[in-house]
Amino acid sequence: MPAPPPPPDEREALRQRVLYALLTPALRLGFRFRVSLRALGQLVQMGAYHETRRQGLKTHEVAELLEVSARKVALLSSQLKQNFLDAEQAHGLPRRVEFMLWAQPLSAARIKQVLPGEDAADVDAALASLLQQGRVRLETQGRNEVYVVSKARSRLVDPEWGARLDGLQTLMDTVTNAVYARFFRGDPAAFARTLNLRVRDADLPKLTALYQDVIWPALVALDEAAQGDDTARAMDLSLLWAPYEYLRNADPEED
């Protein structure tokens, strides 16, 4: 069971410790790739602005929240567009739209209302991409045209690096939600476990088979059982494994 939320006098200290722990993956890889402290700081600033964009904040609200000038906000916006937005719009936004449509069919206008931080043109492009890939279809309901998912479930596996980066972002989103729920809300709906075990090289394919043959069918059954139930909760679930201290033991010359 998750621990209860911390008392008010301990909450700020816990927030700092949790944020510091969550920085570890980025800092550890940054050290491996010899990324300067200045470059890491620029990424943090861009990431902070990106989050305000996702939340649909206006420029003056962003400047007030981040305690920077409007000119700095404009600079961060330009840097974000040059470096990262193309990949997110190509992969992340279609995934988010498709997930919304799992719950119920929606019109394009309604989807844009639910995503206030996204440009209307980007949402239209995401819908067009989903239609082209056959992941959604258009249906007429009453006087409206709505988008409907073509398949009830999809693993969205794509070998392209952009899709893999979107998968990484999804994983980080799940980690963030689990951390917040367990550390600050004491919500038993969140669950996290890390197990240490030994596996022979010959048995490594069995880890993949565990997901494909056991875990995935079980999750499909849970999703099907929730169809039509208004009390069902949308859940994020991530499964991951890797050799112990793989980064520490990997040869830096191969990076």
C-alpha positions in Angstrom: 0.0 0.0 0.0 1.3 3.5 -0.7 2.3 5.6 2.3 -0.1 8.3 3.4 0.5 11.8 2.2 3.3 13.6 4.1 2.3 16.1 6.8 2.4 19.8 5.8 5.7 20.5 7.6 7.5 17.8 5.7 5.9 18.3 2.3 8.3 20.8 0.8 11.3 18.7 1.8 9.8 15.6 0.2 9.0 17.6 -3.0 12.6 18.6 -3.3 13.8 15.0 -2.7 11.4 13.5 -5.2 12.3 16.1 -7.9 16.0 15.5 -7.3 15.5 11.7 -7.7 13.5 12.2 -10.9 16.5 14.2 -12.4 18.8 11.2 -12.1 18.1 9.5 -15.5 18.6 12.8 -17.4 21.7 13.7 -15.4 23.2 10.3 -15.6 22.8 10.1 -19.4 24.0 13.7 -19.7 27.2 12.8 -17.8 27.7 9.8 -20.1 27.3 11.9 -23.2 29.4 14.8 -21.8 26.5 17.3 -22.0 27.5 20.6 -20.3 25.7 22.0 -17.3 24.7 25.0 -19.5 23.2 22.7 -22.1 21.3 20.8 -19.5 20.0 24.0 -18.0 18.7 25.1 -21.4 16.9 21.8 -21.8 15.3 22.3 -18.4 14.1 25.8 -19.4 12.7 24.5 -22.7 11.0 21.6 -20.9 9.4 24.0 -18.4 8.0 26.1 -21.2 6.8 23.0 -23.0 4.8 21.9 -20.0 3.1 25.3 -19.8 2.2 24.9 -23.5 0.7 21.5 -22.8 -1.5 23.1 -20.1 -2.7 25.9 -22.5 -1.3 28.8 -20.5 -1.1 32.3 -22.2 2.2 34.1 -22.6 1.7 36.4 -19.6 0.7 33.5 -17.5 3.8 31.6 -18.5 6.0 34.6 -17.8 4.5 34.9 -14.3 4.7 31.2 -13.5 8.3 30.8 -14.6 9.3 34.2 -13.4 10.8 35.3 -16.7 10.2 38.1 -19.2 7.8 37.8 -22.1 10.8 38.1 -24.4 12.3 35.0 -22.7 9.0 33.1 -23.2 9.1 34.0 -26.9 12.7 32.7 -27.1 11.8 29.5 -25.4 8.9 29.1 -27.8 11.2 29.5 -30.8 13.7 27.0 -29.4 11.1 24.5 -28.7 9.6 24.7 -32.2 13.1 24.3 -33.8 14.1 21.3 -31.7 11.2 19.2 -30.4 7.7 20.0 -31.5 7.8 18.3 -34.9 8.4 14.9 -33.3 5.7 15.4 -30.7 3.1 16.5 -33.3 4.0 13.6 -35.5 3.7 10.9 -32.8 2.6 12.2 -29.4 -0.4 14.2 -30.4 -2.0 11.4 -32.6 -1.5 9.0 -29.7 -3.2 11.4 -27.3 -6.1 11.9 -29.7 -6.6 8.2 -30.2 -6.6 7.6 -26.5 -9.4 10.2 -26.1 -11.4 8.4 -28.7 -11.1 5.1 -26.9 -13.5 6.5 -24.3 -16.1 7.8 -26.8 -16.4 9.1 -30.4 -15.8 12.9 -30.6 -16.0 15.6 -33.3 -13.0 17.5 -34.4 -14.4 20.6 -32.6 -14.8 18.8 -29.3 -11.3 17.3 -29.5 -9.8 20.8 -30.0 -11.8 22.0 -26.9 -10.3 19.2 -24.8 -6.8 20.1 -26.0 -6.6 23.8 -25.5 -2.8 23.8 -25.5 -2.6 22.5 -29.1 -3.0 24.5 -32.3 -6.1 23.6 -34.3 -4.0 22.9 -37.4 -1.9 20.4 -35.4 -5.0 18.6 -34.2 -6.3 18.5 -37.8 -3.0 17.0 -38.9 -3.1 14.4 -36.2 -6.6 13.4 -37.2 -5.6 13.2 -40.8 -2.6 11.0 -39.8 -4.8 8.7 -37.8 -7.3 8.4 -40.7 -4.5 7.6 -43.1 -3.1 4.9 -40.9 -6.6 3.3 -40.4 -6.5 3.8 -36.7 -9.7 5.9 -36.7 -12.6 6.4 -39.0 -15.3 9.1 -39.6 -18.9 8.3 -38.8 -22.1 10.4 -38.9 -24.0 10.6 -35.7 -27.1 12.8 -35.9 -26.0 16.1 -37.5 -22.3 15.6 -36.5 -19.4 13.8 -38.0 -17.4 12.1 -35.2 -14.1 10.2 -35.1 -14.3 6.6 -33.9 -11.3 4.3 -33.2 -11.1 1.5 -35.7 -9.7 -1.0 -33.2 -10.6 -1.2 -29.5 -6.9 -1.8 -28.6 -3.6 -1.0 -30.2 0.0 -1.4 -29.0 1.2 1.2 -31.5 4.5 -0.4 -32.0 6.6 1.5 -34.5 10.4 1.0 -35.1 10.9 4.7 -36.2 13.0 6.6 -33.7 10.4 9.4 -33.4 7.8 6.9 -32.3 10.3 5.5 -29.8 10.9 8.9 -28.4 7.1 9.3 -28.0 7.1 6.0 -26.2 9.8 7.3 -23.8 7.7 10.4 -23.1 4.7 8.1 -22.4 6.8 6.1 -20.0 8.0 9.3 -18.2 4.3 10.4 -18.0 3.4 7.1 -16.3 6.4 7.4 -13.9 5.3 11.0 -13.0 1.7 10.0 -12.3 2.7 7.0 -10.2 5.2 9.1 -8.2 2.6 11.8 -7.5 -0.1 9.4 -6.6 2.1 7.3 -4.3 4.2 10.0 -2.6 1.7 12.9 -2.3 -1.8 11.4 -2.5 -1.5 8.0 -1.0 -3.7 6.6 -3.7 -3.8 2.8 -3.8 -4.8 2.9 -7.5 -1.1 3.6 -8.2 1.3 0.7 -8.0 5.1 0.4 -8.6 7.5 -2.4 -8.1 11.1 -3.1 -9.1 12.3 -6.7 -8.9 15.9 -7.9 -9.1 16.4 -11.3 -10.5 18.9 -13.4 -12.5 18.0 -14.6 -16.0 20.0 -16.7 -18.4 20.6 -15.3 -21.9 18.7 -18.2 -23.4 15.7 -17.3 -21.3 15.6 -13.6 -22.2 13.0 -14.2 -24.9 10.7 -15.5 -22.2 10.4 -12.0 -20.8 9.0 -10.8 -24.1 6.7 -13.8 -24.2 5.5 -13.0 -20.7 4.3 -9.7 -22.0 2.9 -10.9 -25.3 1.3 -14.1 -24.2 0.2 -13.4 -20.6 0.2 -9.7 -19.6 -1.2 -8.2 -22.9 -4.2 -10.6 -23.1 -5.0 -10.0 -19.5 -5.0 -6.2 -20.0 -7.1 -6.6 -23.1 -9.7 -8.6 -21.0 -9.7 -5.8 -18.4 -10.3 -3.2 -21.0 -13.1 -5.1 -22.6 -14.7 -5.6 -19.2 -14.7 -1.8 -18.6 -16.5 -1.0 -21.9 -19.8 0.8 -21.1 -19.0 1.2 -17.4 -19.1 4.9 -16.5 -17.1 4.2 -13.3 -14.2 2.7 -15.1 -10.9 4.7 -14.7 -8.4 5.4 -17.4 -5.1 3.9 -16.2 -1.5 4.1 -17.3 0.6 1.0 -17.0 4.3 0.6 -17.9 6.4 -2.6 -17.8 10.1 -2.4 -18.2 13.2 -4.5 -17.6 16.9 -4.2 -18.4 20.2 -5.8 -17.2 21.3 -4.6 -13.8 23.4 -1.4 -14.0 23.5 -1.7 -17.8 24.6 1.9 -18.3 27.3 1.8 -15.7 28.8 -1.4 -17.3 28.4 -0.3 -21.0 31.5 0.7 -22.9 31.4 4.5 -23.3 33.3 4.2 -26.6 30.3 2.5 -28.1 28.0 5.5 -27.4 
